[in-house]
Each structure stands twice: as structure tokens, then as C-alpha cells.
Amino acid sequence: MKICRALFIAVFAVLLSSSVSAQVINTFDLTIFKPLPEVDLGALSIANDLSGAPRVFQVTIAPEGVDVFLEGEIAWTDVGQTQPKTIFNFKTRIFKSKTFYNTDLGSNDIRISSSHSNNNVINELVKKGKPSGRFDINLTLKNPAGMVLRSATDFIEFLNPSQSFTVLTPAKETNLQLGNFVASWIQVPGATKYRIRVNERKNSSQSLEDALRSGNPIIDYREIPNTVASINLAQLPNLRPILEGQELVLQVVAIIQLPTGNSELESDIVNFFVSGSNDARNNAIKNDLISITQSLPGNLGSTLVNLLSDPNFRIKRLVDEKGNPISDDQLKNLLNYLNANPDQIVNAIFVHK
């Protein structure tokens, strides 16, 4: 009878302990940092001694100081597929609950007791060169007796292997006053600094990428602190002046420190136009031209009206067929004459440069 009573008390104590442990953990959250910087596959692995890897996710367990352990899995679903494939799974030793990052796994406090890697899936990812598709991280929190306390999951998608982050201002195709160019962007977790590059786009047939990469940039500044996500371009040194009427292209680059060295994550490229004191004159000329050209024969009139109605179209200079400057009045007189004498137009060719 004494043995049965002692056994009953021991079993009751274990059950009571498990019940208390299940109740005291009231917070178990997993947060993947998004947008995630461009990382190599090693940053998504789980192993001991990951202190040199970038921070990819954070785990919050509260209250702190409760004995627990983690079981986890990282699964990958390729672009266009629906069935996830396990990349890694792992189990930690018992540790005291707290808030930590993936880089803390394998430290003295949170050691990995067992793990498994799916080499076939890893080889698929390695062949792609960069992370692509969807990555799910699934975590289960247990007490020392193995009882499930809570579960948490989060995911991130790389739908385009060449990931970028977003420039908030300037917006694409906008007109900005000279000297009032504020660039702002979404901060990138893990970035150590940013670089801004600005260049001129010569014409609409030039791609934004070509314009940005062409020689003689206007701004190529490399030392913007990672705490900054907005800056007036007037505060940065210009390699050459910004002029009214120019179309500019801008890109922000986040510099990210990885175990294998620095990596650069490029934003999307935005283009914008430089306005100035001549805007009133420019708009007046365009309005006069629109009223004159509407009655021109054929498609020439409608083509010119569509072009002149574009708010981003700017008249830089007026020249004749030999490249000699002509005045506003000379242009108006010519168009008025052609409007009154359409039979004098032998041929009309519209060239958009």
C-alpha cells in the first residue's frame, strides 16, 4: 500500500508540474524580419554556433525563466508548387524561456541536441543560386516532460530571386522642385549602411537601368547610416549639378553583412523630373501649341496634342531644321500659318527622341 501511495503521489506531482508549466507560458511568438535581406542558404540553417549569421527571425517566450525546449522545422515550397519540402528540422536542449534570435541558437544557453538536413532539397536550392519560393518556419514549444505548450509559425516568400526593397519617395514619374528632393525608403533589417546613386536619363528610349549605370553619375554616396531611412539629396555631395528640365533616376542600395562578406540589396529604380522657375513659361508654350495643333491635318495634330498634354513632357529648347534657336513667337507664327494653309504641308513626320 505504501508503494502504491508513493507511486500515486509521484505521478500526481508530474501531472501537476506539467499543468503548471502549460499555464505559465502565455506568450510564444515567432517573427521573421520582412522584407528579408538577400541571404545565402546558410542563413536559413539551424545548427550550433550561428553567432556569425544574419538575424532572420526572433522568438519571444514569456514569462522568462521557465524550463522549456523547442522542436522546429524549416520547409520550402518552390515557385509554382504547392507541396512544401522539409529543409531542416531540429530539437534543442532544455533552456530557460526568454526572447532570442536565430543567431542565439546553438549558444551556451540554447544548444541544439539533434538536427537533420534534407540534402536533396538543399541541392535543389543551391542550383538556384539564390533563395526563391516560400520558406515556412514552424516551431513547437514543449515543457521538460515533452508536453506541447504552444506552437508558432511564420513564412517569407522570394517570388523573384532578385529581391529588392521599396523606395517610398520620390514616386515614379513625379515632378519635383529643384533643391527639394527627399529620398525615403523601407529600412532593411540587417543592413549596416545604405548607398544612394542618382544619374540623368537622356531620353525615354534609354532604360532606367542603363541611365543609372551610365558614367558620370550626379550622386554616388556610400555612407548613409543604417538608422536613416530618409534624406534630402541636397545634403549629399553632387558630382555634377542638377538642372531644371532633367529627368533623373535614383536607386538606394542596402549593404548587408553576411558570414561570407558584404552583400548588396538594390531597391527598385525610380525616375522623376526636375521642375523650376521656368514651369509657368513652359506650360504657357504647351497650352498655346495645343490650341494651334488641334486642327492640323491627319494624325499629326492629335499626336502633338497627346504629347503636349503629358505633364511630364518638357520643352527644353526651340530650334529650326538647321538647329538654330527660334523664339516662341516665331514658332507660333509658323504653326498659325500652317493651320491657315494646310495645303502647304507636303509631308509631316513626327520624331520622338
C-alpha positions in Angstrom: 0.0 0.0 0.0 2.8 2.4 0.8 4.5 1.7 -2.5 1.2 2.4 -4.4 0.7 5.6 -2.4 4.2 6.8 -3.2 3.8 6.0 -6.9 0.4 7.8 -6.9 2.0 10.9 -5.3 4.9 10.9 -7.8 2.5 10.6 -10.8 0.3 13.3 -9.4 3.3 15.6 -8.9 4.4 15.1 -12.5 0.9 15.9 -13.8 0.7 18.9 -11.6 4.1 20.1 -12.7 3.1 19.7 -16.4 -0.2 21.5 -15.8 1.6 24.4 -14.2 4.1 24.6 -17.0 1.4 24.6 -19.6 -0.3 27.6 -17.9 2.7 29.8 -17.1 3.8 30.2 -20.8 1.3 32.9 -22.0 3.4 34.2 -25.0 5.1 32.3 -27.7 5.6 34.4 -30.9 7.8 33.8 -34.0 8.6 36.9 -36.2 10.5 36.7 -39.4 12.1 40.0 -40.3 10.4 41.3 -43.5 11.5 42.3 -46.1 14.3 39.8 -45.5 17.6 40.9 -47.0 19.1 38.8 -49.8 20.7 35.9 -47.9 22.5 32.8 -48.7 21.2 29.4 -47.7 23.4 29.2 -44.6 21.4 32.0 -43.0 18.3 29.7 -43.1 20.1 26.7 -41.5 19.8 25.7 -37.9 22.9 24.5 -36.1 25.1 25.2 -33.1 27.3 28.3 -33.1 25.3 30.6 -35.5 26.6 33.8 -34.0 28.1 35.0 -37.3 24.9 34.6 -39.3 22.5 37.4 -40.0 19.3 37.8 -37.9 16.5 36.2 -39.8 13.8 35.7 -37.1 13.0 36.4 -33.5 11.3 34.1 -30.9 9.5 35.6 -27.9 8.7 33.4 -24.9 7.1 34.9 -21.8 7.3 34.8 -18.9 11.1 34.3 -18.9 12.9 31.7 -16.7 10.6 28.7 -17.4 12.3 25.4 -18.4 11.3 24.6 -22.0 12.7 23.2 -25.2 12.0 23.7 -28.9 11.3 21.5 -31.8 11.3 23.2 -35.2 11.2 22.7 -39.0 12.1 24.9 -42.0 10.2 23.9 -45.1 10.5 25.2 -48.7 7.8 25.4 -51.4 9.2 26.3 -54.8 7.6 28.9 -57.1 4.7 27.3 -58.9 4.5 24.3 -56.5 2.0 23.6 -53.6 3.7 20.8 -51.7 6.4 22.0 -49.1 9.6 20.1 -48.7 11.5 20.0 -45.4 14.9 21.5 -45.4 15.9 21.2 -41.8 14.4 20.0 -38.6 15.9 20.3 -35.1 15.4 19.9 -31.4 17.1 22.0 -28.6 18.1 21.0 -25.2 16.1 22.3 -22.2 16.7 26.1 -21.7 15.2 29.0 -19.7 12.4 30.8 -21.7 13.3 34.2 -23.0 13.4 36.3 -26.2 16.1 35.4 -28.6 17.1 35.4 -32.3 18.1 32.6 -34.7 21.7 33.7 -34.1 21.3 32.7 -30.4 20.5 29.1 -31.3 23.5 26.9 -30.6 24.8 29.4 -28.0 25.6 28.3 -24.4 22.0 29.0 -23.4 20.2 27.2 -26.2 22.1 24.3 -27.6 20.8 22.1 -30.4 20.5 18.5 -29.3 19.6 17.0 -32.6 19.0 18.1 -36.2 18.5 16.7 -39.7 19.1 18.2 -43.1 17.5 17.1 -46.3 20.4 17.2 -48.7 18.3 16.5 -51.8 16.2 19.7 -51.2 19.3 21.7 -50.3 21.0 20.7 -53.6 17.8 21.9 -55.4 18.2 25.3 -53.7 21.9 25.5 -54.3 21.4 25.1 -58.0 19.1 28.1 -58.0 21.9 30.3 -56.6 19.5 32.5 -54.5 16.5 31.7 -52.3 13.3 31.5 -54.2 9.8 30.4 -53.4 8.3 30.2 -49.9 10.1 29.4 -46.7 8.0 28.3 -43.6 9.4 28.2 -40.1 7.3 26.0 -37.8 8.2 25.9 -34.1 6.7 23.9 -31.2 7.4 24.7 -27.6 7.4 21.9 -25.1 8.0 21.5 -21.3 10.7 19.1 -20.0 8.2 16.3 -19.9 7.5 16.6 -23.6 4.1 18.2 -23.3 3.2 20.7 -26.1 2.8 24.2 -24.6 2.4 26.3 -27.7 3.1 26.4 -31.5 4.1 29.3 -33.7 4.7 29.7 -37.5 5.7 32.4 -39.9 6.9 32.5 -43.5 8.6 34.6 -46.1 8.4 34.5 -49.9 11.0 35.1 -52.5 8.8 35.3 -55.6 11.6 36.9 -57.6 15.1 35.6 -56.9 16.5 39.1 -57.4 14.8 40.6 -54.4 14.5 44.4 -54.0 13.1 46.8 -51.4 10.9 49.8 -51.9 11.7 53.4 -52.4 8.9 55.5 -50.9 9.8 58.9 -52.3 10.2 60.2 -54.8 7.3 58.5 -56.5 7.9 57.4 -60.1 7.2 59.9 -62.9 6.7 62.9 -60.5 7.8 66.5 -60.9 9.8 67.9 -58.0 11.0 71.4 -57.4 14.8 72.0 -57.8 16.5 71.5 -54.4 13.6 69.7 -52.8 14.4 66.1 -53.5 13.7 63.9 -50.4 14.6 60.2 -50.9 13.0 57.8 -48.4 12.8 54.0 -48.3 11.7 51.0 -46.3 14.5 50.1 -43.9 16.1 46.7 -44.4 16.8 44.5 -41.3 20.4 43.6 -41.1 21.6 46.5 -43.3 24.8 48.1 -41.9 24.5 51.2 -44.2 23.0 52.5 -47.4 24.2 54.0 -50.7 22.4 56.3 -53.0 23.1 56.7 -56.7 21.4 59.4 -58.9 22.0 59.9 -62.6 20.4 61.6 -65.6 18.2 59.8 -68.1 18.9 61.3 -71.5 15.7 60.2 -73.3 12.7 57.9 -72.9 14.3 55.2 -75.1 17.0 54.7 -72.5 16.1 52.1 -69.9 16.2 53.2 -66.2 18.9 50.6 -65.6 21.1 52.0 -68.4 20.6 55.5 -67.2 21.6 54.7 -63.7 24.7 52.7 -64.6 26.0 55.1 -67.2 29.1 57.0 -66.4 29.4 60.4 -64.7 26.7 60.0 -62.0 25.2 63.0 -60.3 25.3 61.4 -56.9 27.1 58.3 -55.8 27.2 58.4 -52.0 28.1 55.4 -49.9 27.9 56.2 -46.2 24.3 56.7 -45.1 23.9 55.1 -41.6 21.5 52.2 -41.2 19.4 54.2 -38.8 18.5 56.7 -41.6 15.6 55.9 -44.0 15.0 59.4 -45.4 17.4 62.1 -46.6 17.3 65.3 -48.7 19.5 64.8 -51.7 20.7 68.4 -51.3 22.6 67.2 -48.2 24.7 64.9 -50.3 27.7 65.9 -52.3 26.9 66.2 -56.0 29.5 65.1 -58.6 27.8 67.5 -61.1 24.9 69.9 -60.8 21.2 69.1 -61.1 19.5 71.2 -63.7 15.9 72.2 -64.4 14.2 70.1 -67.0 16.3 67.0 -66.3 14.9 63.5 -65.9 16.7 61.8 -63.0 16.9 58.1 -61.9 17.5 57.1 -58.3 18.3 53.9 -56.5 19.1 53.0 -52.9 21.4 50.1 -52.1 21.4 48.4 -48.7 24.8 47.0 -47.6 24.2 43.8 -45.6 27.0 42.0 -43.7 26.9 38.2 -44.2 29.2 35.5 -42.9 30.8 35.3 -46.4 31.2 39.0 -46.7 29.1 42.0 -47.6 26.1 41.7 -49.9 24.2 44.5 -51.7 20.4 44.6 -51.9 19.2 47.0 -54.5 15.9 48.9 -54.4 13.7 49.4 -57.4 14.8 52.3 -59.7 12.6 55.3 -59.8 12.6 58.2 -62.2 11.4 61.8 -61.7 11.6 65.2 -63.3 13.2 68.4 -62.1 10.9 71.4 -62.1 11.9 75.0 -61.6 11.1 78.7 -62.2 10.5 78.2 -65.9 7.5 75.9 -65.4 5.0 78.7 -65.9 6.6 79.7 -69.3 6.9 76.0 -70.3 3.2 75.4 -69.5 2.1 78.5 -71.4 4.0 77.4 -74.5 2.5 74.0 -74.4 -1.1 75.4 -74.0 -0.6 77.7 -77.0 0.8 74.8 -79.1 -2.2 72.6 -78.1 -4.7 75.2 -79.2 -2.9 75.6 -82.6 -2.1 72.0 -83.4 -5.6 70.6 -82.7 -6.7 71.5 -86.2 -3.7 70.3 -88.1 -4.5 67.7 -90.8 -4.1 63.9 -90.4 -2.8 62.3 -87.3 -0.2 65.0 -86.7 -2.5 67.3 -84.7 -3.7 64.5 -82.4 -0.2 63.1 -81.9 1.1 66.5 -80.9 -1.8 67.2 -78.6 -1.3 63.9 -76.8 2.4 64.6 -76.4 1.9 68.2 -75.2 -0.8 67.1 -72.7 1.7 64.8 -70.9 2.5 66.6 -67.7 6.0 65.0 -67.8 6.8 66.4 -71.2 9.1 69.4 -71.0 10.2 71.9 -73.7 13.9 72.4 -73.3 14.6 74.5 -76.4 13.1 75.5 -79.7 15.2 75.1 -82.9 14.7 75.2 -86.6 15.6 72.4 -89.1 19.2 73.5 -89.0 19.4 73.5 -85.2 19.3 77.3 -84.9 17.3 78.7 -81.9 13.9 80.2 -82.7 11.7 82.3 -80.4 8.3 81.4 -79.1 6.7 84.0 -81.5 8.5 82.5 -84.5 7.1 79.1 -83.6 3.6 80.4 -83.1 3.7 82.3 -86.4 4.8 79.2 -88.3 2.1 77.0 -86.8 -0.5 79.7 -87.3 0.5 79.8 -91.0 0.3 76.1 -91.4 -3.0 76.0 -89.6 -4.4 78.6 -92.0 -2.8 77.0 -95.1 -2.8 73.2 -94.5 -2.3 72.6 -98.3 1.3 73.9 -97.8 2.1 70.9 -95.7 3.7 68.4 -98.2 4.7 65.8 -95.6 4.7 65.5 -91.8 7.0 63.2 -89.8 6.8 63.0 -86.0 10.1 62.0 -84.4 10.1 61.3 -80.6 13.6 61.3 -79.1 
